[in-house]
Amino acid sequence: MDASQSNAPKSATLTIGDESWELPILNGTIGPDVIDIAKLYAQTGKFTYDPGFTSTASCESQITYIDGDEGILLYRGYPIEQLAESDFLETCYLLLYGELPTAAQKADFDYRVTRHTMVHEQMSRFFHGFRRDAHPMSVLVASVGALSAFYHDSTDISDPQQRMIASIRMIAKIPTLAAMAYKYSIGQPFVYPKNDLDYASNFLRMCFSVPCEEYKVNPILSRAIDRIFILHADHEQNASTSTVRLAGSSGANPFACIAAGIACLWGPAHGGANEAALKMLGEIGSVDRIPEFINRAKDKNDPFRLMGFGHRVYKNYDPRAKIMQRTCHEVLGELGIKDDPLLDIAVELERIALQDEYFVERKLYPNIDFYSGITLRALGFPTSMFTVLFALARTVGWIGQWKEMIEDPSQRIGRPRQLYTGATQRDYVPIARRK
């Protein structure tokens, strides 16, 4: 397949046997050229095989751009390193509307989100239907899906105003539901949100305050959780985002679509990676055992793998990992945790991996999960809540991607093809005649 060299609109020529077809080449604002195969089957009677869709663009999007080779992550064109110094609701506004807000727009957006943080009182009864030891993620999946039963007045996706109301409701209520899932898992009473607190501080208070004593939010810890939310807000067409878009392409209500994304995120290869990284550090146990586990990671016959290193997309250093590393040290310093054995292991493991030829050649650099698990643990969250917090942060990205897809006139219901390798057509034999 060769791209045309003329000054005319680019195209690629596909030749199969004696027949050839011209396929358009599309250009994004940045990134590689994309061969348009939308009409491939109609023109040739053939389609492509691409497990995991690693070489297939499933949509056109203006939200997030990743250059994995260069270690670049942009939200609406803004580098993640710069946005990490803003606040989460400003990032939410950017992802939803496409531009940074003015001071007046930011104040209005904050007000609308804050005034939607409460959930219907009957939702508390819904929670009591779960076993007391239910995993917080299972509770979150169910409770988010149940929102459509409580807020069915904003599920007409053809109405732009209802789409925005649903978007605001989802961003506002997800921290309340996440905190309720946590409180339920530890047997403590639910805590109502407070309108005089910012988004991150409100969430921390709902998680860690109890009715019998006053709770004061630590601004350093609140800033850390806010930054964690920003770093996880969106990440292009990953598995859970693609799930939200695929569910939304059928016309499903937005709450059901987000619930589908949460369910996908729950997988250990996706949202559960930071929990897996923390468990790995615990398994290593001490700094002097690191060489043993490094050797095991290099042994192709050993099933052990270093969690928190390398990334499906980033072939360079994950830009979020540098910010997360700094945030981790800030939290540990604020809490007076100077001799955390897991952090000692993490720092030494990072040092070795960045110098060891085996890891350098394979570009197995530390990713965001490597430090986020330690940070969340220091903040007081059990490992069962790690993916819940990931879902909380990613909700705005899912909503933005869902909204973009619904407003795209070219969007169609998702219908991937398959390479069928089963039995060819055969005749049914009645059971009495079968041998």
C-alpha positions as CSV (number, residue, x, y, z in Angstrom):
1,M,0.0,0.0,0.0
2,D,1.7,3.2,-1.2
3,A,0.6,6.8,-0.4
4,S,0.2,9.1,-3.4
5,Q,3.0,11.6,-3.9
6,S,0.9,14.2,-5.8
7,N,-0.3,17.5,-4.5
8,A,-3.9,16.3,-4.8
9,P,-5.7,15.1,-1.7
10,K,-3.6,12.2,-0.3
11,S,-4.7,8.7,-1.0
12,A,-3.4,5.2,-0.6
13,T,-3.6,2.4,-3.1
14,L,-4.7,-1.0,-2.0
15,T,-3.8,-3.8,-4.5
16,I,-5.2,-7.3,-4.1
17,G,-4.3,-9.5,-7.1
18,D,-5.1,-7.7,-10.3
19,E,-7.5,-5.1,-8.6
20,S,-6.6,-1.8,-7.0
21,W,-8.6,0.7,-4.9
22,E,-7.9,4.2,-3.8
23,L,-8.4,4.8,-0.1
24,P,-8.4,8.4,1.3
25,I,-5.8,9.5,3.8
26,L,-7.1,11.7,6.5
27,N,-5.0,14.3,8.4
28,G,-5.5,15.3,12.0
29,T,-4.2,18.5,13.4
30,I,-1.3,16.6,14.9
31,G,-0.4,12.9,14.8
32,P,0.1,10.3,12.1
33,D,-2.0,10.2,8.9
34,V,-5.0,7.9,9.0
35,I,-6.1,5.7,6.1
36,D,-9.9,5.9,5.8
37,I,-11.2,2.3,5.3
38,A,-14.9,3.1,6.1
39,K,-15.9,2.0,2.6
40,L,-13.4,-0.8,2.3
41,Y,-16.0,-3.6,2.7
42,A,-18.5,-1.9,0.3
43,Q,-15.8,-1.4,-2.3
44,T,-13.8,-4.6,-2.0
45,G,-15.9,-7.1,-0.1
46,K,-13.2,-7.4,2.5
47,F,-12.5,-5.9,5.9
48,T,-9.5,-5.6,8.2
49,Y,-8.3,-7.8,11.1
50,D,-7.0,-5.7,14.1
51,P,-7.3,-7.4,17.5
52,G,-7.5,-4.8,20.2
53,F,-8.0,-2.1,17.6
54,T,-4.4,-1.0,18.1
55,S,-4.1,0.2,14.5
56,T,-7.7,1.4,14.0
57,A,-9.2,4.9,14.7
58,S,-12.7,4.3,15.9
59,C,-13.8,7.9,15.9
60,E,-12.8,11.5,15.2
61,S,-12.2,13.5,18.4
62,Q,-11.0,16.9,19.5
63,I,-10.6,16.1,23.2
64,T,-7.3,14.3,24.1
65,Y,-4.1,13.7,22.2
66,I,-1.3,11.3,23.2
67,D,2.1,10.9,21.6
68,G,3.4,7.8,23.3
69,D,6.9,7.9,21.7
70,E,7.5,11.5,23.0
71,G,5.6,11.1,26.3
72,I,3.1,13.8,25.5
73,L,-0.5,14.1,26.9
74,L,-2.7,17.0,25.9
75,Y,-6.2,17.9,27.0
76,R,-7.7,20.1,24.3
77,G,-4.2,21.1,23.3
78,Y,-2.9,21.9,26.8
79,P,0.0,19.8,28.2
80,I,-0.9,17.8,31.3
81,E,2.1,19.2,33.1
82,Q,0.5,22.7,32.9
83,L,-3.1,21.7,33.7
84,A,-1.9,19.8,36.8
85,E,-1.3,23.2,38.3
86,S,-4.9,24.3,37.8
87,D,-7.9,22.7,39.6
88,F,-10.0,19.7,38.7
89,L,-13.3,21.6,37.9
90,E,-11.4,23.9,35.6
91,T,-10.1,20.8,33.8
92,C,-13.7,19.5,33.7
93,Y,-14.9,22.7,32.0
94,L,-12.1,22.5,29.5
95,L,-12.8,18.9,28.6
96,L,-16.6,19.5,28.3
97,Y,-16.6,22.9,26.5
98,G,-13.3,22.8,24.6
99,E,-11.8,26.1,26.1
100,L,-10.6,27.3,29.4
101,P,-13.2,29.2,31.3
102,T,-13.2,32.9,32.1
103,A,-13.5,33.8,35.8
104,A,-17.2,34.3,35.5
105,Q,-17.7,31.0,33.6
106,K,-15.6,29.1,36.2
107,A,-17.6,30.5,39.1
108,D,-20.9,29.6,37.3
109,F,-19.6,26.1,36.5
110,D,-18.4,25.5,40.1
111,Y,-21.8,26.7,41.4
112,R,-23.7,24.3,39.1
113,V,-21.6,21.3,40.0
114,T,-21.6,22.1,43.7
115,R,-25.4,22.4,43.8
116,H,-25.9,19.0,42.2
117,T,-23.6,17.0,44.5
118,M,-26.5,15.6,46.6
119,V,-28.2,12.4,45.5
120,H,-31.8,11.5,45.9
121,E,-32.5,10.4,49.5
122,Q,-33.9,7.1,48.4
123,M,-30.5,6.2,47.0
124,S,-29.4,5.4,50.5
125,R,-32.0,2.6,50.7
126,F,-30.6,1.3,47.4
127,F,-27.1,0.9,49.1
128,H,-28.5,-1.1,51.9
129,G,-29.5,-3.9,49.5
130,F,-25.8,-4.9,49.1
131,R,-24.0,-7.2,51.3
132,R,-21.9,-5.4,53.9
133,D,-18.7,-6.8,52.4
134,A,-19.5,-5.9,48.8
135,H,-16.6,-4.5,46.8
136,P,-17.0,-0.7,46.4
137,M,-16.6,-1.0,42.6
138,S,-19.6,-3.3,42.3
139,V,-21.6,-0.9,44.4
140,L,-20.5,2.1,42.3
141,V,-21.4,0.3,39.0
142,A,-24.9,-0.4,40.3
143,S,-25.5,2.9,41.9
144,V,-24.4,4.9,38.8
145,G,-26.6,2.8,36.6
146,A,-29.5,3.4,39.0
147,L,-29.2,7.2,38.6
148,S,-31.3,6.9,35.4
149,A,-34.2,5.6,37.5
150,F,-33.9,8.7,39.7
151,Y,-33.1,11.3,37.1
152,H,-35.0,10.2,34.0
153,D,-35.8,13.8,33.2
154,S,-32.4,14.3,31.7
155,T,-32.0,11.1,29.6
156,D,-33.3,12.5,26.3
157,I,-30.0,12.5,24.5
158,S,-31.4,14.4,21.5
159,D,-31.9,17.5,23.7
160,P,-28.7,19.5,24.1
161,Q,-29.9,21.0,27.4
162,Q,-30.7,17.6,28.8
163,R,-27.3,16.3,27.7
164,M,-25.6,19.1,29.6
165,I,-27.8,18.7,32.7
166,A,-27.0,15.0,32.7
167,S,-23.3,15.8,32.3
168,I,-23.3,18.2,35.3
169,R,-25.3,15.8,37.4
170,M,-22.9,12.9,36.7
171,I,-19.7,15.0,37.4
172,A,-21.3,16.3,40.6
173,K,-22.8,13.1,42.0
174,I,-20.0,10.6,41.3
175,P,-17.9,11.8,44.3
176,T,-20.9,11.5,46.5
177,L,-21.7,8.0,45.3
178,A,-18.0,7.0,45.6
179,A,-17.9,8.2,49.2
180,M,-21.1,6.4,50.0
181,A,-19.6,3.2,48.5
182,Y,-16.6,3.6,50.8
183,K,-18.6,4.5,53.9
184,Y,-20.9,1.5,53.3
185,S,-17.9,-0.8,52.9
186,I,-16.5,0.2,56.4
187,G,-19.9,0.3,58.1
188,Q,-20.0,4.1,58.8
189,P,-22.9,6.5,58.2
190,F,-23.1,8.4,54.9
191,V,-21.9,12.0,55.0
192,Y,-23.8,14.7,53.1
193,P,-21.8,17.1,50.8
194,K,-21.2,20.7,51.9
195,N,-21.6,23.5,49.4
196,D,-18.9,25.7,51.0
197,L,-16.1,23.2,50.1
198,D,-14.3,22.7,46.9
199,Y,-14.7,19.5,44.9
200,A,-11.7,17.6,46.3
201,S,-12.1,18.8,49.9
202,N,-15.8,17.9,49.8
203,F,-14.9,14.3,48.7
204,L,-12.3,13.9,51.4
205,R,-14.7,15.1,54.0
206,M,-17.5,12.7,52.8
207,C,-15.0,9.8,53.0
208,F,-13.2,10.5,56.3
209,S,-15.4,12.6,58.5
210,V,-17.7,11.0,61.2
211,P,-20.7,12.6,62.9
212,C,-19.1,12.4,66.4
213,E,-16.3,14.9,65.7
214,E,-15.3,17.8,63.6
215,Y,-13.3,17.2,60.5
216,K,-10.9,19.7,59.0
217,V,-9.7,19.2,55.5
218,N,-5.9,19.4,55.1
219,P,-5.2,21.6,52.0
220,I,-2.1,19.7,51.0
221,L,-4.0,16.5,50.9
222,S,-6.9,18.1,49.2
223,R,-4.6,19.5,46.5
224,A,-3.0,16.1,46.1
225,I,-6.4,14.4,45.4
226,D,-7.4,17.2,43.1
227,R,-4.2,16.7,41.1
228,I,-4.8,12.9,41.0
229,F,-8.2,13.6,39.5
230,I,-6.7,15.9,36.8
231,L,-4.1,13.3,35.8
232,H,-6.8,10.7,35.4
233,A,-9.5,12.8,33.8
234,D,-9.1,11.5,30.3
235,H,-6.8,9.4,28.3
236,E,-8.0,9.2,24.7
237,Q,-9.7,6.1,23.3
238,N,-8.7,3.6,26.1
239,A,-10.8,0.5,26.8
240,S,-13.3,2.1,29.2
241,T,-13.7,5.2,27.1
242,S,-14.3,3.1,24.0
243,T,-16.9,1.1,26.0
244,V,-18.7,4.3,26.9
245,R,-18.7,5.4,23.3
246,L,-19.9,2.0,22.1
247,A,-22.7,1.9,24.6
248,G,-23.7,5.4,23.8
249,S,-23.7,4.7,20.0
250,S,-26.9,2.6,20.6
251,G,-28.7,5.6,22.1
252,A,-28.4,4.3,25.7
253,N,-28.9,6.9,28.5
254,P,-25.8,8.6,29.7
255,F,-25.9,7.0,33.2
256,A,-26.0,3.5,31.7
257,C,-23.1,4.4,29.5
258,I,-21.0,5.6,32.4
259,A,-21.9,2.5,34.4
260,A,-20.6,0.5,31.4
261,G,-17.3,2.4,31.5
262,I,-16.9,1.8,35.2
263,A,-17.4,-1.9,34.7
264,C,-14.7,-2.0,32.1
265,L,-12.4,0.1,34.2
266,W,-12.6,-2.5,37.0
267,G,-10.4,-4.9,35.1
268,P,-6.9,-5.3,36.6
269,A,-5.2,-4.5,33.2
270,H,-6.9,-1.1,33.2
271,G,-8.1,0.7,36.3
272,G,-6.8,-1.9,38.8
273,A,-3.1,-1.4,37.8
274,N,-2.2,0.9,40.7
275,E,-3.6,-1.7,43.2
276,A,-1.6,-4.4,41.4
277,A,1.6,-2.2,41.7
278,L,1.1,-1.7,45.4
279,K,0.6,-5.4,46.0
280,M,3.8,-6.1,44.0
281,L,5.8,-3.7,46.3
282,G,4.4,-5.5,49.3
283,E,5.4,-8.8,47.8
284,I,9.0,-7.6,47.3
285,G,8.9,-6.6,50.9
286,S,12.3,-4.9,51.3
287,V,14.9,-3.1,49.3
288,D,17.5,-5.9,49.6
289,R,15.1,-8.3,47.8
290,I,14.8,-6.0,44.7
291,P,17.6,-7.8,42.7
292,E,15.8,-11.1,43.1
293,F,12.6,-9.7,41.6
294,I,14.5,-7.8,38.9
295,N,16.0,-11.2,37.8
296,R,12.6,-12.8,38.0
297,A,11.1,-10.1,35.8
298,K,13.9,-10.7,33.2
299,D,13.2,-14.5,33.2
300,K,10.7,-15.2,30.4
301,N,9.9,-18.5,32.1
302,D,8.9,-16.8,35.3
303,P,5.3,-15.5,35.4
304,F,6.3,-12.6,37.7
305,R,5.9,-9.1,36.0
306,L,6.9,-5.7,37.4
307,M,3.6,-3.9,37.8
308,G,3.6,-0.1,37.2
309,F,6.3,-0.2,34.5
310,G,5.7,0.3,30.9
311,H,2.5,1.4,29.2
312,R,0.3,0.2,26.3
313,V,0.6,3.7,24.7
314,Y,3.6,5.4,26.3
315,K,6.9,4.2,24.8
316,N,8.7,6.9,26.7
317,Y,8.3,8.2,30.2
318,D,4.6,8.6,31.2
319,P,4.3,12.4,31.7
320,R,1.8,11.9,34.5
321,A,4.2,9.7,36.4
322,K,6.6,12.7,37.1
323,I,3.7,14.8,38.5
324,M,2.5,11.8,40.5
325,Q,6.0,11.2,41.9
326,R,6.2,14.8,43.2
327,T,2.6,14.6,44.6
328,C,3.5,11.3,46.4
329,H,6.4,13.0,48.2
330,E,4.3,16.0,49.1
331,V,1.7,13.8,50.7
332,L,4.2,11.6,52.6
333,G,6.1,14.7,53.8
334,E,2.9,16.4,55.0
335,L,1.8,13.3,56.9
336,G,5.3,12.8,58.3
337,I,5.8,9.5,56.6
338,K,9.6,9.5,56.1
339,D,10.4,5.8,56.3
340,D,7.7,4.2,54.3
341,P,9.2,0.8,53.3
342,L,7.0,0.7,50.2
343,L,8.2,4.1,49.0
344,D,11.8,3.1,49.7
345,I,11.3,0.0,47.5
346,A,9.6,2.1,44.8
347,V,12.4,4.7,44.6
348,E,15.1,2.1,44.5
349,L,13.1,0.0,42.0
350,E,12.7,3.1,39.8
351,R,16.4,3.9,40.0
352,I,17.5,0.4,39.0
353,A,14.9,0.1,36.2
354,L,15.9,3.5,34.6
355,Q,19.6,2.3,34.5
356,D,19.3,-1.4,33.7
357,E,19.8,-2.1,30.0
358,Y,17.0,-4.7,30.0
359,F,14.4,-2.1,31.0
360,V,15.9,0.8,29.1
361,E,16.0,-1.1,25.8
362,R,12.4,-2.1,26.2
363,K,11.4,1.4,27.5
364,L,9.8,0.0,30.6
365,Y,9.6,3.3,32.4
366,P,7.5,3.8,35.6
367,N,4.0,4.9,34.8
368,I,1.4,6.8,36.9
369,D,0.2,3.6,38.7
370,F,3.6,3.1,40.1
371,Y,3.2,6.1,42.5
372,S,-0.5,6.6,42.7
373,G,-1.1,3.5,44.8
374,I,1.3,4.6,47.5
375,T,-0.2,8.1,47.5
376,L,-3.7,6.8,47.9
377,R,-2.7,4.5,50.6
378,A,-1.0,7.3,52.5
379,L,-4.2,9.4,52.1
380,G,-6.1,6.6,54.0
381,F,-7.8,4.8,51.2
382,P,-7.8,0.9,51.1
383,T,-6.8,-0.8,47.9
384,S,-10.4,-1.7,47.2
385,M,-11.1,2.1,46.7
386,F,-8.3,2.8,44.2
387,T,-10.3,2.0,41.1
388,V,-13.3,3.8,42.5
389,L,-11.2,7.0,42.7
390,F,-10.0,6.3,39.1
391,A,-13.6,6.0,38.0
392,L,-14.5,9.3,39.8
393,A,-11.8,11.2,38.0
394,R,-12.4,9.6,34.6
395,T,-16.1,10.3,34.6
396,V,-15.6,13.8,33.1
397,G,-13.6,12.3,30.3
398,W,-16.2,9.7,29.6
399,I,-18.9,12.3,29.7
400,G,-17.0,14.6,27.3
401,Q,-16.3,11.7,24.9
402,W,-20.0,10.6,25.1
403,K,-21.2,14.1,24.5
404,E,-18.8,14.6,21.5
405,M,-20.0,11.3,20.0
406,I,-23.7,12.1,20.4
407,E,-23.1,15.5,18.7
408,D,-21.1,14.1,15.8
409,P,-23.5,13.8,12.8
410,S,-21.4,11.0,11.3
411,Q,-21.6,8.8,14.4
412,R,-23.2,5.3,13.9
413,I,-24.0,2.4,16.2
414,G,-20.8,0.5,16.8
415,R,-20.6,-2.8,14.9
416,P,-17.1,-4.3,14.8
417,R,-16.5,-7.2,12.3
418,Q,-14.9,-10.5,13.1
419,L,-12.7,-13.2,11.5
420,Y,-14.9,-16.2,11.8
421,T,-13.1,-19.5,12.4
422,G,-15.9,-21.7,13.5
423,A,-17.7,-24.6,11.7
424,T,-19.0,-24.1,8.2
425,Q,-22.7,-24.6,7.5
426,R,-24.0,-28.0,8.5
427,D,-27.4,-29.7,8.9
428,Y,-29.1,-30.3,12.2
429,V,-29.4,-34.0,13.2
430,P,-32.3,-35.0,15.6
431,I,-31.0,-36.3,19.0
432,A,-32.3,-39.8,18.4
433,R,-30.1,-40.1,15.3
434,R,-26.9,-38.8,16.8
435,K,-24.1,-41.2,17.6
